[in-house]
């Protein structure tokens, strides 16, 4: 007999084993992307002293690759033949995971003593583009698993919060990457590559896709893109996230310069203050969501974060160290509403299914990259131009840099994020899906999903009956 379990309504809480398997994907994401974001500017621009003109060209090429491969790969994932490959998402993590790890290692381990700026440029642009392609294949499919696994926005926020704890455990030690020398960076990349490979294997072993979505109607890429761009919620999210990514890409790339400012002896203090403040605010925001509203929390915390950033910049300019540390802590705390970013991204995907009948997580995540991934290149370009304008010396230690450089570091890390934050708030205030809308969306989706489960059950019953007759 055919099992009737697929007719039952799924529980709100996912099985712990499945949550564990999914969360293991956060480890390679944290390690690979964190190490890359923190090290590549230091590795190529500072240590190997790649000419700024080659640096700019390479980042532009990287941005173009980022823009176009993501929606293509996402649409391929959405339309994967499940009968042939067994899944729409996990198959790419299974076979792409080893290539993902290898491409990460090659960024640092292709011989770097080229003796030629042009060869160094080729090494830079080719390896980061190959790495980005396999990163897209694996990470996009991993991201697409969670909105497939559960429709409950609080469950998504909870699992996403658990993911930030993994970021804390594996990401905080990475902050010291900016202080490592060239050979130490290369050696550490090998260790990280192996850890990421093992983690992806666990994802494949324990994660599960819901079968009722694997038979959704395939949609051509052009049509999927058109439907995604019609979503007001997704338009708002893409604009808001672009500003956030632009800000973070600058600060991540030049974190090694921030250590010049606060001193290596204060790294632990910085991490302790910002982590405790940020996680405390995350928990507070999740508990207040139903009472206050997600958008109101993002707006309120965002305004206070902008004020804190401007305050920190002013007191830092006047070298008021104690007040600067207070400002850094407050800025981290008021960034706590970032716990809702994943809901901002995935709720329009749910709304799209409600309107058009099929889930297209892959192409939605890919289309977002058309706008936000270029920020990963534009940010470091802006940061490099600012630092060079302030007299930054490539390859120089903190003691070698002119005093003006420290003014540039303060501008990049304190005032610039506040400026981008203002633009982000002007965008996100138009987000259309909040408390009542989200609750109604969940209820309407469950009706559709029940029909999909029933149709799948009937189809499986017919197939089994035909098999018994034959």
C-alpha positions as CSV (number, residue, x, y, z in Angstrom):
1,X,0.0,0.0,0.0
2,X,1.0,3.6,-0.6
3,X,1.8,5.5,2.6
4,X,-0.7,8.2,3.5
5,X,1.8,10.4,5.4
6,X,2.1,12.8,2.6
7,X,-1.5,13.7,3.0
8,X,-0.9,14.9,6.5
9,X,-0.2,18.6,7.2
10,X,3.5,19.1,8.0
11,X,4.4,20.0,11.6
12,X,5.4,23.6,12.2
13,X,8.6,22.5,13.9
14,X,11.0,20.6,11.7
15,X,12.7,17.4,12.9
16,X,15.9,18.2,14.8
17,X,18.0,16.0,12.6
18,X,16.8,17.8,9.5
19,X,17.5,21.2,11.1
20,X,20.9,20.1,12.1
21,X,21.7,18.8,8.6
22,X,20.5,22.1,7.0
23,X,22.5,24.2,9.5
24,X,25.7,22.4,8.6
25,X,25.6,24.3,5.3
26,X,26.3,27.5,7.3
27,X,29.8,26.2,8.1
28,X,31.3,26.3,4.6
29,X,29.4,29.4,3.8
30,X,30.8,31.1,6.9
31,X,34.3,29.8,6.5
32,X,34.7,30.1,2.7
33,X,33.0,33.5,2.2
34,X,34.2,34.9,5.5
35,X,37.8,33.9,4.8
36,X,37.6,35.2,1.2
37,X,35.9,38.5,2.1
38,X,38.5,39.2,4.9
39,X,41.6,38.0,3.1
40,X,41.4,38.7,-0.7
41,X,42.0,42.4,-0.5
42,X,44.9,41.8,1.9
43,X,46.2,38.9,-0.2
44,X,46.2,40.5,-3.6
45,X,46.1,44.2,-3.0
46,X,48.2,44.5,0.1
47,X,50.6,41.5,0.2
48,X,51.1,40.9,-3.5
49,X,50.6,44.6,-4.4
50,X,48.4,44.1,-7.5
51,X,48.2,47.4,-9.3
52,X,45.0,49.3,-8.5
53,X,44.0,49.4,-12.2
54,X,44.2,45.6,-12.4
55,X,42.3,45.4,-9.1
56,X,39.5,47.6,-10.4
57,X,39.3,45.7,-13.7
58,X,39.2,42.3,-12.0
59,X,36.4,43.4,-9.6
60,X,34.3,44.7,-12.5
61,X,34.7,41.3,-14.4
62,X,33.9,39.5,-11.1
63,X,30.7,41.7,-10.8
64,X,29.6,40.8,-14.3
65,X,30.1,37.1,-13.8
66,X,28.2,37.5,-10.5
67,X,25.3,39.2,-12.1
68,X,24.6,36.6,-14.8
69,X,25.5,33.2,-13.6
70,X,23.2,33.4,-10.5
71,X,19.8,33.6,-12.2
72,X,20.9,31.0,-14.8
73,X,22.0,28.5,-12.2
74,X,18.9,29.2,-10.0
75,X,16.5,28.6,-12.9
76,X,18.4,25.4,-13.8
77,X,17.9,24.2,-10.2
78,X,14.2,25.1,-10.2
79,X,13.6,23.1,-13.3
80,X,15.8,20.1,-12.6
81,X,14.4,16.7,-13.6
82,X,13.7,15.1,-10.3
83,X,13.0,11.7,-11.7
84,X,16.5,11.6,-13.2
85,X,18.5,13.3,-10.4
86,X,16.4,12.7,-7.3
87,X,16.1,16.4,-6.2
88,X,16.1,20.0,-7.3
89,X,18.6,21.3,-4.7
90,X,20.6,18.6,-2.9
91,X,22.0,17.1,-6.1
92,X,23.9,20.3,-6.7
93,X,25.2,20.4,-3.2
94,X,26.3,16.8,-3.5
95,X,28.2,17.1,-6.7
96,X,29.1,20.8,-6.5
97,X,30.4,20.6,-2.9
98,X,33.9,19.1,-3.8
99,X,34.3,21.6,-6.7
100,X,33.3,24.4,-4.4
101,X,36.0,23.4,-1.9
102,X,38.7,22.9,-4.6
103,X,38.0,26.2,-6.3
104,X,38.3,28.0,-2.9
105,X,41.7,26.5,-2.2
106,X,43.0,27.3,-5.7
107,X,42.4,31.1,-5.1
108,X,45.2,31.0,-2.6
109,X,47.4,28.1,-3.9
110,X,48.0,28.7,-7.6
111,X,51.6,29.9,-7.5
112,X,51.7,33.6,-6.6
113,X,55.3,34.5,-7.4
114,X,54.4,35.3,-11.1
115,X,56.9,38.1,-11.5
116,X,54.4,39.8,-13.8
117,X,51.5,42.1,-12.9
118,X,49.5,40.7,-15.8
119,X,49.9,37.1,-14.7
120,X,49.0,38.1,-11.2
121,X,45.9,39.8,-12.6
122,X,44.9,36.6,-14.5
123,X,45.4,34.5,-11.4
124,X,43.2,37.0,-9.4
125,X,40.3,37.3,-11.8
126,X,40.1,33.7,-13.0
127,X,40.3,32.0,-9.6
128,X,37.7,34.4,-8.0
129,X,35.3,33.9,-10.9
130,X,35.6,30.1,-10.8
131,X,35.2,30.1,-7.0
132,X,32.1,32.4,-7.3
133,X,30.5,30.1,-9.8
134,X,30.7,27.0,-7.6
135,X,29.8,29.1,-4.6
136,X,26.6,30.1,-6.4
137,X,25.8,26.5,-7.4
138,X,26.1,25.1,-3.9
139,X,25.1,28.1,-1.7
140,X,22.1,29.2,-3.7
141,X,20.6,25.6,-3.6
142,X,21.3,25.4,0.1
143,X,19.6,28.8,0.7
144,X,16.6,27.5,-1.3
145,X,16.2,24.5,1.0
146,X,14.9,26.4,4.0
147,X,11.8,28.2,2.4
148,X,11.0,24.8,0.9
149,X,11.3,23.0,4.2
150,X,9.0,25.3,6.2
151,X,6.5,28.1,5.5
152,X,6.4,29.4,9.1
153,X,8.2,32.8,9.2
154,X,9.0,32.4,12.9
155,X,10.5,29.0,12.3
156,X,12.6,30.4,9.4
157,X,13.7,33.3,11.7
158,X,14.6,30.8,14.5
159,X,16.6,28.5,12.2
160,X,18.3,31.6,10.6
161,X,19.1,32.8,14.1
162,X,20.7,29.4,14.9
163,X,22.7,29.9,11.7
164,X,24.0,33.2,13.1
165,X,25.3,31.3,16.2
166,X,27.3,29.1,13.8
167,X,28.6,32.2,12.2
168,X,29.7,33.3,15.7
169,X,31.4,30.0,16.4
170,X,33.2,29.7,13.1
171,X,33.3,33.3,12.0
172,X,34.7,35.1,15.0
173,X,38.0,33.3,14.8
174,X,38.2,34.3,11.2
175,X,38.5,38.0,12.3
176,X,42.1,37.2,13.0
177,X,42.7,36.3,9.3
178,X,43.3,40.0,8.6
179,X,46.4,39.8,10.9
180,X,47.9,36.7,9.3
181,X,50.9,36.8,7.0
182,X,50.8,35.6,3.4
183,X,51.9,32.0,4.0
184,X,49.7,31.6,7.0
185,X,46.7,32.6,4.8
186,X,47.6,29.9,2.3
187,X,48.0,27.2,5.0
188,X,44.7,28.1,6.7
189,X,42.8,27.9,3.4
190,X,43.7,24.2,3.2
191,X,42.2,23.5,6.6
192,X,39.1,25.5,5.8
193,X,38.6,23.7,2.5
194,X,38.6,20.3,4.2
195,X,36.1,21.4,6.9
196,X,33.8,22.9,4.3
197,X,33.9,19.7,2.2
198,X,32.9,17.6,5.2
199,X,30.1,20.0,6.2
200,X,28.5,19.8,2.8
201,X,28.6,16.1,3.0
202,X,26.5,16.3,6.2
203,X,24.1,18.6,4.5
204,X,23.5,16.1,1.8
205,X,23.1,13.3,4.3
206,X,20.5,14.8,6.5
207,X,18.6,17.5,4.6
208,X,15.4,16.7,2.9
209,X,13.3,18.4,0.2
210,X,9.5,18.3,0.4
211,X,8.3,16.1,-2.5
212,X,5.1,18.1,-3.3
213,X,7.3,21.0,-4.6
214,X,9.5,18.8,-6.8
215,X,6.8,18.4,-9.4
216,X,5.8,22.1,-9.8
217,X,5.4,23.3,-13.3
218,X,8.7,24.3,-14.9
219,X,9.0,28.0,-15.9
220,X,11.3,29.4,-18.6
221,X,14.1,31.7,-17.3
222,X,12.7,34.8,-19.0
223,X,9.2,34.2,-17.6
224,X,10.6,33.5,-14.1
225,X,12.6,36.8,-14.2
226,X,9.6,38.7,-15.3
227,X,7.4,37.3,-12.5
228,X,10.0,38.0,-9.9
229,X,10.5,41.6,-11.0
230,X,6.7,42.1,-10.6
231,X,6.9,41.4,-6.9
232,X,6.9,44.7,-4.9
233,X,8.2,42.9,-1.8
234,X,11.1,41.5,-3.7
235,X,11.9,44.9,-5.4
236,X,12.1,46.5,-1.9
237,X,14.2,43.6,-0.5
238,X,16.7,43.9,-3.4
239,X,17.2,47.6,-2.9
240,X,17.5,47.3,0.8
241,X,19.9,44.4,0.6
242,X,22.0,46.1,-2.0
243,X,22.7,48.9,0.4
244,X,23.5,46.5,3.2
245,X,25.9,44.4,1.0
246,X,27.6,47.6,-0.3
247,X,28.4,48.6,3.3
248,X,29.5,45.2,4.5
249,X,31.7,44.4,1.5
250,X,33.7,47.6,2.1
251,X,34.2,46.9,5.8
252,X,34.9,43.2,5.4
253,X,37.5,43.8,2.7
254,X,39.4,46.4,4.7
255,X,39.1,44.9,8.2
256,X,42.8,44.5,8.3
257,X,43.0,48.3,8.2
258,X,40.4,48.6,11.0
259,X,42.9,46.5,13.2
260,X,45.4,49.3,12.4
261,X,43.0,51.7,14.0
262,X,42.0,49.9,17.2
263,X,45.2,47.8,17.6
264,X,45.5,44.0,17.7
265,X,45.4,44.1,21.5
266,X,41.8,45.3,21.3
267,X,40.4,42.8,18.8
268,X,38.9,40.5,21.6
269,X,37.3,43.5,23.2
270,X,35.8,44.6,19.9
271,X,34.4,41.1,19.1
272,X,33.0,40.6,22.6
273,X,31.2,43.9,22.7
274,X,29.7,43.7,19.2
275,X,28.7,40.0,19.4
276,X,27.0,40.3,22.8
277,X,25.2,43.5,21.7
278,X,24.2,42.1,18.3
279,X,22.9,38.7,19.6
280,X,21.0,40.3,22.5
281,X,19.2,42.6,20.0
282,X,18.5,39.6,17.7
283,X,16.6,37.8,20.5
284,X,14.8,41.0,21.5
285,X,13.6,41.7,17.9
286,X,12.3,38.1,17.4
287,X,10.3,38.3,20.6
288,X,8.9,41.7,19.6
289,X,8.0,40.9,16.0
290,X,4.3,39.9,16.5
291,X,3.7,42.7,18.9
292,X,5.4,45.6,17.1
293,X,5.7,44.4,13.5
294,X,8.8,43.5,11.5
295,X,9.0,46.6,9.4
296,X,8.6,48.9,12.4
297,X,11.4,47.2,14.2
298,X,13.7,47.4,11.2
299,X,12.9,51.1,10.8
300,X,13.2,52.0,14.5
301,X,16.4,50.0,15.1
302,X,17.8,51.3,11.7
303,X,17.3,54.9,12.6
304,X,19.0,54.5,15.9
305,X,21.8,52.6,14.2
306,X,22.4,55.5,11.8
307,X,22.5,57.9,14.7
308,X,24.9,55.7,16.5
309,X,27.2,55.5,13.5
310,X,27.3,59.2,13.0
311,X,28.0,59.7,16.8
312,X,30.8,57.1,16.6
313,X,32.4,58.9,13.7
314,X,32.3,62.3,15.4
315,X,33.9,61.1,18.6
316,X,36.4,59.0,16.8
317,X,37.6,62.0,14.8
318,X,38.2,63.8,18.1
319,X,40.0,60.7,19.4
320,X,37.5,60.2,22.3
321,X,38.2,56.5,22.7
322,X,35.8,55.7,25.5
323,X,32.9,57.3,23.7
324,X,34.0,55.6,20.4
325,X,33.7,52.2,22.1
326,X,30.2,53.1,23.4
327,X,29.2,54.1,19.9
328,X,30.6,50.9,18.4
329,X,28.6,48.8,20.9
330,X,25.3,50.8,20.3
331,X,25.8,50.5,16.5
332,X,26.1,46.7,16.8
333,X,23.0,46.5,19.1
334,X,20.8,48.5,16.7
335,X,21.9,46.3,13.9
336,X,20.0,43.4,15.6
337,X,16.9,43.8,13.3
338,X,19.1,42.2,10.6
339,X,17.7,38.9,11.9
340,X,14.6,39.7,9.7
341,X,16.6,40.0,6.5
342,X,15.9,36.4,5.5
343,X,12.1,36.9,6.1
344,X,12.3,40.0,3.8
345,X,13.8,37.8,1.1
346,X,11.7,34.6,1.4
347,X,8.2,36.0,2.0
348,X,7.9,37.3,-1.6
349,X,8.8,33.8,-2.8
350,X,5.9,32.5,-0.9
351,X,3.6,35.2,-2.3
352,X,4.8,34.3,-5.8
353,X,3.8,30.7,-5.3
354,X,0.4,31.8,-4.0
355,X,-0.1,33.8,-7.2
356,X,1.4,31.5,-9.8
357,X,1.3,28.0,-8.3
358,X,5.0,27.1,-8.5
359,X,7.9,27.6,-6.1
360,X,10.9,29.3,-7.7
361,X,13.3,29.8,-4.8
362,X,16.3,29.2,-7.1
363,X,15.6,31.9,-9.6
364,X,14.5,34.4,-6.9
365,X,17.8,34.0,-5.1
366,X,19.6,34.3,-8.5
367,X,17.8,37.4,-9.5
368,X,18.6,39.0,-6.2
369,X,22.3,38.5,-7.1
370,X,21.9,40.6,-10.3
371,X,21.7,43.6,-7.9
372,X,23.4,42.6,-4.7
373,X,26.4,40.6,-5.9
374,X,27.8,43.6,-7.8
375,X,27.9,45.3,-4.5
376,X,30.6,42.8,-3.5
377,X,32.8,44.4,-6.2
378,X,31.6,48.0,-6.1
379,X,32.1,48.2,-2.3
380,X,35.9,47.3,-2.4
381,X,36.3,49.6,-5.4
382,X,34.8,52.5,-3.4
383,X,36.9,51.5,-0.4
384,X,40.1,51.3,-2.3
385,X,39.6,54.7,-4.0
386,X,38.8,56.3,-0.6
387,X,41.9,54.8,1.1
388,X,44.2,55.7,-1.8
389,X,42.8,59.2,-1.6
390,X,43.8,59.3,2.1
391,X,47.3,58.2,1.2
392,X,47.1,54.5,2.0
393,X,50.5,52.7,1.2
394,X,50.1,49.2,-0.2
395,X,52.1,46.6,1.8
396,X,52.8,49.1,4.6
397,X,52.3,48.3,8.3
398,X,50.3,50.6,10.6
399,X,53.4,52.5,11.5
400,X,54.2,53.2,7.9
401,X,50.9,54.8,7.1
402,X,50.4,58.6,7.1
403,X,48.0,60.0,9.8
404,X,45.5,60.8,7.1
405,X,44.9,57.1,6.5
406,X,43.4,56.7,10.0
407,X,40.9,59.4,9.1
408,X,40.0,57.4,6.0
409,X,39.5,54.2,8.1
410,X,37.2,56.1,10.5
411,X,35.2,57.4,7.5
412,X,34.8,53.9,6.0
413,X,33.9,52.0,9.1
414,X,31.7,54.6,11.0
415,X,30.2,57.2,8.7
416,X,29.9,55.4,5.3
417,X,27.7,52.6,6.8
418,X,25.4,55.2,8.3
419,X,25.0,56.9,4.9
420,X,24.2,53.6,3.2
421,X,21.9,52.8,6.1
422,X,19.8,55.9,5.4
423,X,19.2,54.9,1.8
424,X,18.3,51.4,3.0
425,X,15.7,52.7,5.4
426,X,14.1,54.9,2.7
427,X,13.7,51.7,0.6
428,X,12.6,49.2,3.2
429,X,9.7,51.3,4.6
430,X,7.8,50.4,1.5
431,X,7.9,46.6,2.2
432,X,4.3,45.3,1.8
433,X,4.4,42.0,3.8
434,X,4.2,42.3,7.6
435,X,2.2,40.8,10.5
436,X,-1.3,40.4,9.2
437,X,-0.2,39.9,5.6
438,X,2.3,37.2,6.6
439,X,-0.2,35.3,8.7
440,X,-2.8,35.3,5.9
441,X,-0.1,34.3,3.4
442,X,0.8,31.3,5.6
443,X,-2.8,30.2,5.8
444,X,-3.5,30.5,2.1
445,X,-0.3,28.7,1.2
446,X,-1.2,25.7,3.4
447,X,-4.4,25.3,1.4
448,X,-2.4,25.1,-1.8
449,X,0.2,22.8,-0.3
450,X,-2.4,20.4,0.9
451,X,-3.8,20.2,-2.6
452,X,-0.3,19.5,-3.9
453,X,0.2,16.7,-1.4
454,X,-3.1,15.2,-2.3
455,X,-2.3,15.3,-6.0
456,X,1.1,13.7,-5.3
457,X,-0.6,11.0,-3.2
458,X,-3.1,10.3,-6.0
459,X,-0.3,10.2,-8.6
460,X,1.7,7.8,-6.4
461,X,-1.3,5.5,-5.9
462,X,-2.0,5.3,-9.6
463,X,1.6,4.5,-10.4
464,X,1.7,1.8,-7.7
465,X,-1.6,0.3,-9.0
466,X,-0.3,0.2,-12.6
467,X,2.9,-1.4,-11.4
468,X,0.9,-4.2,-9.6
469,X,-1.2,-4.8,-12.7
470,X,1.9,-5.1,-14.9
